Amino acid sequence: MMKAKYQSVLELGQELNIQNGDVKEENGVLHVSGTAKTQYQKNLLWDEIKKVGGENPADIMADIKVEDESVYAYHTVEKGETLGKIAKHYFGNAMKYKDIFEANTNILKNPDLIHPGQELVIPNL
């Protein structure tokens, strides 16, 4: 019953390739656990849980760990993106592009020159 209610959460976990995932239903409560690659992925899962169950759902217990806490996310640049657009996506503020640039000076020499396929580190702010 609970698995059906939270199916979108379980599907997102598969899509994000959550490691060591486990799902059990006990006494009307769904227990899910696993390890997300980054904090951003963990946040995506929690956002989906809240979307389905409300702000403080009582019918699901989630224990989601983060594999790499040194970064917020990893982002592969797509055609037409800018650091400002990427910053707006992750932080809600295009001006945070400077933080993304600084975290990637090993591969970026100019914040205005990024290329599709580049793997960027999105830093914890």
N, C-alpha and C positions, 0 to 999 in steps of 0.2 A: 504493500500500500504506500509506504513512505518512499520507496524507491521510485515509484511512478510519479509521485509529487515532485521529487527532486531529480527527475531524469535529466533535465537540462544541466544541472550541476555535475552529474556523473559524466555526461557527454563532454562538457567543457574540460573536465579532468582528463579524459582520454585525449581530447584535442591538444591539450597543453602537455601531454605526455608526463603526467604526474607519476613519479616513481614510488614504488612500494605502496601502491594504493590498496586500500582495504575498505570494504563496505559491508556493514552488518546491520540488521534490523532487530532490535530487542525491545519488547514492551512498548511498541508504538513509537520508538525513537530510532532514527537512522544515525548510525555511527560511521563516520567517514574519516579516513586518515590517509596521509601520503606526504610526499616531499615535492614541493614546487621548485623549479630551477631558480627563480628569483622572487623577490618581494612583490614585484608587479604581478606575476602570475598568481601568487597567493591572494593579492587584493582582488584580482578578477574573479577568483572562486568565491571569495566572501561577498563580493557585490552580487553575484548570481544567487548565492544562498539567501541574501536579504531580499532580493527581487522576488524570489519564490515564497519565502517564509516570513517576511517582515523583518523589522529592525532587530528584534530579539527572539528568534524562533525557538520554541521549546521542544520541537519535534525532530531536531537534528543537532548532533554533537559533532563538531569538526575539529580535527587536530591536524593542521596543515603546517608542516615544517618548511624551511627554506634552505636549499642546498648551498647557495652562494649569497651570503649576506653582505659581501663587499660591494655589490652593485645593486641598483634598483631594477634594471632590466638590460637586455641586449636587444638591439634593433637593427634589422637589415634594411638599409636604405633602398627605397623604391623610386622609380622614375618620377620626377616632378617634386620630390620632397626637398625641403630646406631644413636647416637646423632649427629655425624658428617654428616651423610647422611641427617638427618632431617634439620640440620642447612644449608646445601648446598641447599636444596629445598626451604627453606623460605628466606634465606639471600644471596645465591650465594657464601657462604664462609663456608667450613666445620669447620674452626677453631672457629666459633661462637657457637660451641657446648657447650663451657664453659658458655656462657650466658644462654643457655637453661637449663643446669644443675643447675646453680645458682637460676633460677626462679622456680625450681622444687625440691629443697632440702627437701621439706616436704614429698615427696614420693620417691625420689631417694637418695641413700646413696653413690653410686659409678657411675661416668659417663659411665663406661664400662658395667654396668648392667641395662639394660632396658628390659621390657617384653611386649609382645603383649597384647593389651587391656588397657595398661596404658594411661590415659588421661593427656597429657602434656600441660603446658602453654607455648606458644611461646611469649617471651616478646617483647615489643616495644624497638627497639634499636635506 
